């Protein structure tokens, strides 16, 4: 968890491509509901290029109700709504 967060913080976007791919493949809504996955999802959503950020945002918003009611998932949605792309926040 902490190592992944540090990598996300320090590495340039192009070096994080494999993490974005894995997140989309496994489902960001699943990661958002995990104790440590929620923090990693927040960091990736913050650092994501627009195309990846939209894909993550759409997947999370597609499961909005279940994620919003989840003890960990709600933090991911709050972060997305506060810091996400304009089209995700609308």
Z-matrix of the N, CA and C atoms (Angstrom, degrees):
N
C 1 1.454
C 2 1.530 1 110.78
N 3 1.319 2 117.00 1 -57.05
C 4 1.459 3 119.84 2 -176.30
C 5 1.523 4 111.24 3 -68.91
N 6 1.324 5 116.67 4 -36.18
C 7 1.456 6 120.16 5 178.77
C 8 1.528 7 109.80 6 -66.24
N 9 1.327 8 117.09 7 -43.87
C 10 1.462 9 120.53 8 178.29
C 11 1.524 10 110.88 9 -61.81
N 12 1.326 11 116.89 10 -43.89
C 13 1.459 12 119.79 11 179.70
C 14 1.529 13 111.13 12 -61.97
N 15 1.313 14 116.72 13 -40.00
C 16 1.465 15 120.68 14 179.64
C 17 1.525 16 110.52 15 -66.89
N 18 1.337 17 116.58 16 -41.76
C 19 1.473 18 120.58 17 176.95
C 20 1.515 19 110.42 18 -60.66
N 21 1.312 20 116.79 19 -44.30
C 22 1.466 21 120.90 20 -179.75
C 23 1.520 22 110.37 21 -62.30
N 24 1.310 23 116.57 22 -39.60
C 25 1.460 24 121.56 23 -179.06
C 26 1.531 25 111.77 24 -68.74
N 27 1.333 26 117.36 25 -40.63
C 28 1.454 27 120.74 26 -171.96
C 29 1.530 28 114.78 27 -91.78
N 30 1.326 29 117.87 28 -31.90
C 31 1.464 30 120.09 29 -175.40
C 32 1.525 31 111.59 30 -79.87
N 33 1.335 32 116.75 31 148.02
C 34 1.467 33 119.65 32 175.15
C 35 1.527 34 110.69 33 -69.73
N 36 1.323 35 116.27 34 159.02
C 37 1.470 36 122.20 35 -176.30
C 38 1.519 37 112.97 36 -52.28
N 39 1.328 38 116.94 37 -43.92
C 40 1.461 39 119.30 38 -175.84
C 41 1.523 40 112.70 39 -64.20
N 42 1.328 41 118.18 40 -25.75
C 43 1.460 42 121.07 41 177.96
C 44 1.526 43 112.11 42 -82.39
N 45 1.314 44 117.38 43 -10.21
C 46 1.464 45 121.67 44 179.89
C 47 1.522 46 112.61 45 -97.51
N 48 1.310 47 116.91 46 4.21
C 49 1.456 48 121.25 47 -175.80
C 50 1.532 49 112.22 48 -54.65
N 51 1.334 50 117.01 49 -40.63
C 52 1.465 51 119.86 50 -179.83
C 53 1.530 52 111.78 51 -63.39
N 54 1.323 53 117.25 52 -32.73
C 55 1.468 54 119.89 53 178.39
C 56 1.525 55 110.93 54 -70.77
N 57 1.336 56 116.74 55 -40.83
C 58 1.461 57 120.10 56 177.18
C 59 1.517 58 110.56 57 -62.21
N 60 1.330 59 116.45 58 -43.48
C 61 1.466 60 120.73 59 179.22
C 62 1.520 61 111.11 60 -61.00
N 63 1.307 62 116.21 61 -44.38
C 64 1.466 63 120.84 62 -179.27
C 65 1.522 64 111.05 63 -66.29
N 66 1.307 65 116.98 64 -39.99
C 67 1.462 66 120.79 65 178.77
C 68 1.529 67 110.67 66 -62.58
N 69 1.318 68 116.99 67 -45.90
C 70 1.456 69 121.00 68 179.39
C 71 1.528 70 110.11 69 -65.81
N 72 1.327 71 116.93 70 -41.96
C 73 1.460 72 121.26 71 -178.92
C 74 1.531 73 111.89 72 -62.36
N 75 1.316 74 116.32 73 -44.86
C 76 1.468 75 121.03 74 -177.84
C 77 1.521 76 112.80 75 -81.53
N 78 1.309 77 116.68 76 -21.41
C 79 1.460 78 120.82 77 179.67
C 80 1.513 79 112.10 78 100.56
N 81 1.334 80 117.01 79 108.58
C 82 1.460 81 120.13 80 -179.80
C 83 1.525 82 112.72 81 -62.81
N 84 1.342 83 117.04 82 -25.53
C 85 1.463 84 119.01 83 178.49
C 86 1.529 85 111.14 84 -67.25
N 87 1.322 86 117.84 85 -30.03
C 88 1.472 87 121.21 86 176.43
C 89 1.525 88 110.14 87 -72.72
N 90 1.325 89 116.25 88 -45.18
C 91 1.462 90 120.29 89 179.99
C 92 1.525 91 111.23 90 -64.15
N 93 1.329 92 117.09 91 -35.46
C 94 1.463 93 121.23 92 -179.21
C 95 1.523 94 112.03 93 -63.76
N 96 1.316 95 116.94 94 -24.52
C 97 1.463 96 121.10 95 -177.42
C 98 1.523 97 113.09 96 -94.93
N 99 1.306 98 117.78 97 7.29
C 100 1.455 99 121.31 98 178.57
C 101 1.525 100 109.99 99 -102.44
N 102 1.315 101 114.77 100 148.37
C 103 1.464 102 120.50 101 -175.98
C 104 1.528 103 112.12 102 -54.24
N 105 1.308 104 117.28 103 -47.70
C 106 1.462 105 120.17 104 -178.80
C 107 1.521 106 111.91 105 -96.16
N 108 1.316 107 117.06 106 -26.44
C 109 1.456 108 121.28 107 179.59
C 110 1.517 109 112.66 108 -64.08
N 111 1.329 110 116.68 109 -29.13
C 112 1.468 111 119.16 110 -178.80
C 113 1.530 112 110.82 111 -64.79
N 114 1.317 113 118.02 112 -38.83
C 115 1.471 114 120.92 113 179.80
C 116 1.522 115 111.44 114 -69.73
N 117 1.332 116 115.78 115 -40.62
C 118 1.465 117 120.30 116 178.61
C 119 1.527 118 109.54 117 -65.19
N 120 1.331 119 116.80 118 -41.29
C 121 1.465 120 120.88 119 178.65
C 122 1.519 121 110.71 120 -62.09
N 123 1.313 122 117.10 121 -41.18
C 124 1.472 123 120.58 122 177.63
C 125 1.519 124 111.08 123 -61.69
N 126 1.324 125 116.37 124 -45.62
C 127 1.471 126 120.13 125 -178.56
C 128 1.531 127 110.87 126 -64.84
N 129 1.333 128 116.30 127 -42.93
C 130 1.462 129 119.14 128 179.22
C 131 1.519 130 111.31 129 -65.37
N 132 1.315 131 117.28 130 -40.49
C 133 1.462 132 120.50 131 179.19
C 134 1.530 133 110.54 132 -62.76
N 135 1.324 134 116.99 133 -35.23
C 136 1.470 135 120.56 134 179.07
C 137 1.520 136 111.97 135 -69.99
N 138 1.301 137 116.63 136 -36.38
C 139 1.469 138 121.48 137 -173.53
C 140 1.530 139 112.62 138 -94.10
N 141 1.314 140 117.12 139 -8.54
C 142 1.467 141 121.38 140 -172.76
C 143 1.519 142 112.69 141 -66.40
N 144 1.347 143 116.19 142 139.59
C 145 1.457 144 118.56 143 168.99
C 146 1.526 145 108.53 144 -64.40
N 147 1.310 146 116.76 145 162.76
C 148 1.464 147 120.69 146 -171.58
C 149 1.529 148 113.44 147 -53.69
N 150 1.325 149 117.65 148 -42.98
C 151 1.468 150 119.45 149 -176.75
C 152 1.525 151 111.49 150 -65.34
N 153 1.321 152 117.06 151 -43.79
C 154 1.471 153 119.80 152 178.07
C 155 1.522 154 110.38 153 -69.77
N 156 1.309 155 116.64 154 -39.63
C 157 1.463 156 120.08 155 179.55
C 158 1.520 157 112.16 156 -61.01
N 159 1.324 158 116.46 157 -39.46
C 160 1.460 159 119.99 158 177.51
C 161 1.517 160 111.44 159 -66.77
N 162 1.324 161 116.59 160 -40.08
C 163 1.475 162 120.00 161 179.35
C 164 1.527 163 110.91 162 -64.37
N 165 1.318 164 116.80 163 -43.43
C 166 1.464 165 120.83 164 178.33
C 167 1.527 166 109.51 165 -65.93
N 168 1.320 167 116.67 166 -45.71
C 169 1.464 168 121.11 167 -179.92
C 170 1.513 169 112.47 168 -60.58
N 171 1.322 170 117.53 169 -43.31
C 172 1.465 171 120.77 170 179.47
C 173 1.522 172 111.42 171 -64.35
N 174 1.334 173 116.54 172 -41.33
C 175 1.464 174 119.78 173 179.15
C 176 1.528 175 111.05 174 -64.15
N 177 1.324 176 116.18 175 -40.71
C 178 1.467 177 119.84 176 179.94
C 179 1.525 178 111.22 177 -70.18
N 180 1.309 179 116.80 178 -41.51
C 181 1.461 180 119.61 179 -179.06
C 182 1.526 181 111.95 180 -70.88
N 183 1.334 182 116.37 181 -23.99
C 184 1.458 183 120.28 182 176.29
C 185 1.521 184 112.32 183 -66.25
N 186 1.315 185 116.74 184 -25.20
C 187 1.471 186 123.03 185 178.36
C 188 1.534 187 110.13 186 -114.56
N 189 1.319 188 115.70 187 32.62
C 190 1.464 189 121.32 188 -170.74
C 191 1.525 190 113.49 189 -52.62
N 192 1.319 191 117.68 190 -50.07
C 193 1.459 192 120.28 191 -174.00
C 194 1.525 193 112.29 192 -63.00
N 195 1.321 194 117.27 193 -46.32
C 196 1.465 195 118.56 194 -178.08
C 197 1.530 196 111.23 195 -69.61
N 198 1.331 197 117.14 196 -35.03
C 199 1.466 198 119.51 197 179.13
C 200 1.526 199 110.57 198 -73.12
N 201 1.326 200 117.60 199 -38.29
C 202 1.470 201 121.44 200 -179.36
C 203 1.523 202 111.96 201 -63.87
N 204 1.313 203 117.12 202 -30.83
C 205 1.467 204 121.34 203 -179.39
C 206 1.527 205 112.88 204 -89.25
N 207 1.313 206 116.91 205 -3.86
C 208 1.462 207 120.75 206 -177.11
C 209 1.528 208 110.06 207 -85.53
N 210 1.350 209 117.74 208 142.90
C 211 1.470 210 120.33 209 -178.36
C 212 1.532 211 114.79 210 -59.04
N 213 1.329 212 118.14 211 -32.25
C 214 1.460 213 120.70 212 178.87
C 215 1.524 214 111.56 213 -101.40
N 216 1.298 215 116.62 214 -37.67
C 217 1.454 216 121.69 215 -175.70
C 218 1.516 217 113.74 216 -60.89
N 219 1.323 218 116.43 217 -32.92
C 220 1.468 219 118.63 218 -178.23
C 221 1.522 220 111.82 219 -62.35
N 222 1.333 221 117.79 220 -30.02
C 223 1.466 222 120.28 221 177.84
C 224 1.520 223 111.59 222 -68.39
N 225 1.321 224 116.38 223 -35.26
C 226 1.468 225 120.52 224 177.72
C 227 1.521 226 109.77 225 -65.42
N 228 1.324 227 116.85 226 -44.74
C 229 1.470 228 120.06 227 179.07
C 230 1.523 229 111.47 228 -64.59
N 231 1.314 230 117.43 229 -40.97
C 232 1.467 231 120.04 230 177.36
C 233 1.528 232 110.12 231 -59.85
N 234 1.323 233 115.70 232 -44.59
C 235 1.464 234 120.52 233 179.78
C 236 1.523 235 110.52 234 -63.24
N 237 1.316 236 116.49 235 -42.42
C 238 1.461 237 121.42 236 179.94
C 239 1.526 238 110.89 237 -64.11
N 240 1.313 239 116.71 238 -42.68
C 241 1.457 240 120.10 239 -179.48
C 242 1.531 241 112.60 240 -69.80
N 243 1.324 242 116.60 241 -32.28
C 244 1.462 243 120.20 242 179.40
C 245 1.521 244 112.96 243 -81.14
N 246 1.339 245 116.92 244 -34.65
C 247 1.460 246 120.25 245 -170.86
C 248 1.516 247 114.42 246 -121.77
N 249 1.323 248 118.40 247 -0.79
C 250 1.462 249 120.73 248 -174.86
C 251 1.513 250 112.71 249 -76.47
N 252 1.325 251 113.99 250 179.65
C 253 1.466 252 120.68 251 177.48
C 254 1.517 253 109.59 252 -65.48
N 255 1.318 254 116.86 253 155.45
C 256 1.460 255 121.64 254 -177.95
C 257 1.526 256 112.81 255 -57.11
N 258 1.342 257 117.27 256 -40.77
C 259 1.461 258 119.80 257 -179.06
C 260 1.525 259 111.48 258 -69.38
N 261 1.316 260 119.16 259 -24.42
C 262 1.462 261 122.41 260 176.81
C 263 1.523 262 110.29 261 -77.71
N 264 1.318 263 116.80 262 -35.44
C 265 1.457 264 120.13 263 -178.44
C 266 1.507 265 112.97 264 -77.79
N 267 1.311 266 118.50 265 -20.84
C 268 1.479 267 121.93 266 -176.20
C 269 1.512 268 112.17 267 -67.99
